[in-house]
């Protein structure tokens, strides 16, 4: 019995080796299909991770972000800031369902940040925002050193996009890209000027230093300790006779009970404020990803259809050309099962080889695309295009084997039912 199985296995292998080259050419489309799937899955994972970690990774399930609604159709100065009225902040703090409220404040003045880098100086309008040390606890590395001391440089947390802007500048000037460690400790100057048309002209120049970069705050401005904001804003208001020295531009509120989240959100929105929660973020992300998924499924289905048709037609041609051989084997006693298994083993082997090659091709392409993207647009380097892992590779290889085998199944059944007389009539 064992000898019979070994002899049949040997004959099957010899048959596969003798005829596999034609099948290899017909199944080449599997490489394109698997490579496309690797590109799609890798891109999807990278974009999803970027959205979750870079943009909204700091949000808890029971946490909401409250902001003033954006004003439309109004011409504003570059330093004009939309804010939340103080009475609304107090009302939110008093809500029974709200456990805590952390504020992001901003100096109510025209603020600039002067940066000198590589012999060039820039001083764009940048909002100067304040947060408490308690709020960034465990969210920003080295948060304990984020404190304001008089007569010492003010620690500044810069948004991650600032690092991307630095790298865009470096790429344009053919310079090496900056890292967070390179720019930590970079001295900068915070400038506060009175607006044009005011009677009292004042200019404050405060030395500062880059403390770190963070994705916790997706703000366009820099973040400093709120104690500094309160002190300098009060001084500015006193010397310029200005009202409302500090503006509330954002609130981070935590709801006591997640079940109360819709109710709290609805109540805050009724105040004329914009509310963002993890559920809304997930919903918007899913809508965007559904568009990508739909397009990818269409392209993938098209490639799959072409691959299956190509393999199917190729095996039909192989069977037609070898019809005499198949029918003669049937007369000599070769079972239908053996003929079918010969085809399926051959197709499975081709599927496994081409599936693995397709994975390697897709992984190479996604790495090359990631490197090219980082060099051309450093701001998008945070997306981090990386190929999917080997666990996905195994699944794709099995998928490739299934496609190849199923595409060859019907032609294999035709071959096992070949009629000798019909085959002779074709010779």
Buried (B, 14 or more C-beta within 10 A) or exposed (E): EEEEEEEBEEEBBEBBEEBBEBBBEBBBBBBBBBBBBBBBBBBBBBBBBBBBEBBBEBBEEBBBBBBBEEEEEEEEEEBEBBBBBEEBBEEBEEBEBBEEBBBBBBBBBBBBBBBEBEEEEEEEBBBBBBBBBEBBEEBBEEBEEBBBEEEEBBBBBBBBBBBBBBBBBBBEEEEEBBEBEEBBEBEBBBBBBBEEEEEEEBEBEBEBBBBBBBBBBBBEBBBBBBBBBBBBBEBBBEEBEBEEBBBBBBBBBBBBEEEBBEEBBEBBEEBEBBBBBBBBBBEEBEEEBEEBBEEBEEEBEEBBEEBBEBBBEBBBEBBEEBBBBBBBBBEEEBEBEBBBBBBBBBBBBBBBBBBBBBBBBBBEBBBEBBEEBBEEBBBBBBBBBBBBEEEBBEBBBBBBBBBBBBBBBEBBBBBBEBEBEEBEEEE
